[in-house]
Amino acid sequence: MIKNIIFDFGDIFINLDKQAPLLQMAKFGFTKLTPALDIIFKEYEMGLMTSDEFVNKLQAIFTNASKDQIKDAWNSIILDFPEERLEFIEKLKSDNKFRLFLLSNTNDLHIDKVKESMGMDRYNRFKNCFDVFYLSQEMKMRKPNADIYEFVLKENNLIAEETFFLDDTKENTDSASKLGIHCWNLQVGKEDVLETLSHL
């Protein structure tokens, strides 16, 4: 029996345009995700560098881009947060049938943009729906590494077989399922978080 639900954030609740940053960065020289860039992006998501250090590292690579251009390109991934999804998680919270957790690979610049985009009132309404609101940059860990799921299970005394996790990235759900967690790899554009209970 499922007692706990762990939700991803991006493309589960808030809509993303994952191609937008690449297209915006192409304007100042980005052509492909190099190993060096991949390390910078992942280390930033894990909170291993500050936002200033992150922007400076990118500016050292893309020398003709301003800091504001880099930030704007990076944040262009963030789109809207549909009200029906906020109402859904608020109702799930008020029903009090499950312990609810958020587990997101994210970073300070994106969270600042989310707060600006949603407005602090809606952001706090959303955050307050969860027993714990886990952000990768605060945890110094990121999905799909097993340690992040093990940490959430252990810290909250969750049993994997009683826990349901949904994420739009198959690599993340595959990793969690190896620990015995029930998973739903949500197909963006075809499925919606509003359908969660039918997948339990």
N, C-alpha and C positions, 0 to 999 in steps of 0.2 A: 504494500500500500504506500502510495506517495504521500509524504508528509512535508517535503521541502521542495521549493522550486527556485532554481538559480537562473536568472535572466541575463543575457547579453544586453547591451545598450544600443550601439549603432546598428542601424538597419533592422532592429527589432522594435525599438520604441521610436527613436529619432531617425528620420530618413537621411541617408547619406548619398553623395555623388562621389564614388571612389575614384572616378577618372578625373574629376575636376582639378585636384592639385597637380596631377601630372601634366594636364593640358596647360594650366596656368604657369607651371614651372618651365614648360617647354619654351615659353616666351623669353626666358633668360638663360636658355642653354641646356635644360634637362632633355636627355634623349632616351635614357633607359635606367632602370634600377641597378646600379652597380653594387658589388659587394660592399664597398666602402659606405655608400649611401644607406644600404640595408642595415648595416651595423649602427649607423647614426640614428636612424628611425627607431630601431628596436631598443637601443640604449635609452633614448629619450622616453619611449613608452614605459620603460622600467624605472624611470626616475633616476637614472644614473648621470644625468646632466640637467642643469637648469635650462629654462627657456632661452635665456640670454646666450648660454653656451651653445645651445642647439642652433639658434639663428646665426651666431657667429661662425659655426662650423659650415653651415650651408652657404653663408656669404663668402667664405674662403674658397668654396668650390665654384659658386656662381657669382663671380666678382663684379658683374655689371648690374646686379640686383640690389635694391635698397632693403633695409631690414623690414620696412612696412610691406614691400612687395612680397618678400619671403613669407611673412606672417599671413598676409591676405591669401596667397596661393595655398599655403598649408591649411588654412581654415575654410577654404572654399568647399571642402568635403561636407561641411555641416549644412543640412537643409532644415526642413520643418519637423515639428513634433505634433502629429495629429491629436486633436483633443479626445477623440474616441479611445485612443490608446491610454491616455492619462486617466480617463474615466474607468477604463477596464481594470487597470492596476489598482486604482483606488477602491473599486468594488471588491476586488480579490482580497485586498487588505482588510476591508470592513467585514467580509464573510468569515475571516479568521479561521479558515480551514487548513491553511498551509503557512509554514515559515517561508518568508520571501527574501531573496538575496539578489543583489545586482553584482555582476562580475564583468568588468569592462577593460579591454586593452585601450587605454587612452592616455592623454597627456595634458599638461596644464593649459597650453594654448587652446586646445580643443574644448576643454571644460569651460574655460573663460568665454569662448565663443558660444557654447551651448547655453550658458547662463544669460548671455546677451540676447541670444536668439529666442529663448523660451521666456525670458523675464524671470526675475528671482522668485516671484510668487509661485509660478508654475513649476519652476525647478525644485523649490522646496516642497511643494505638494508631492511631486514625484519622488524625491529622495526620502520623504517621510513614510512612504509605502513599504520600505524595506527594513528588515531586521538589521542588516548590515549593507552598506553601499561600498563595494570594493572597486577601487580604481587602480589599475596596474602601476601607475607612476608612484602611488603611495605605498604599494606593497613591495616594490623592487622585484617584481615577478611579472610574467606575462603568459597568456595562453599561446600556444597549446602545451607548454611545459607542464608535466605532471605535478610538479611541486605546488603550483598555484591551486589546483583542485584539492590536493592533499591538505594544504593549509586551511582552506575553507571548511572542509569536512571536519578536520581535527579541532579547529578553533571553536566551532559551533556544535560539536558533539553530534554530527550528522552521520547517519548510516547511508553508505553509497546507494544501496538497493532501495532506500526510501526517498531518494533524491532524484529530481528531474531537472535537466539542464537544457536550455535551448539557446542556439547560437546560429548565425547565418553562415559561419565558416566551418566546412566539413572537417578540416584538420583539427579544429577545437573540439567538436563533438566526438570525433574518433578517439582523441586522446582521453577525454573524460569517460567514455564508455569502457575503456580498458580497465578503469578502476571500479567498474560495476555500477556506475551512475547511468540512469536511464536518460537517453538523449533524443532530442529532435533537432535535426539540421534543417532549419526553416529556409525555404526557397523564396528569396526576396522577389516580390512582384507577383508571385503565384500563391503565397500563403501569408498569413498575418498573425501577429501575436494574439489577436482577439480569439483565435482558434485554439489557444493553448489547452484548455480543459478537455477538448475532444482528443488530444494526443496523449493524455496521461494513461 
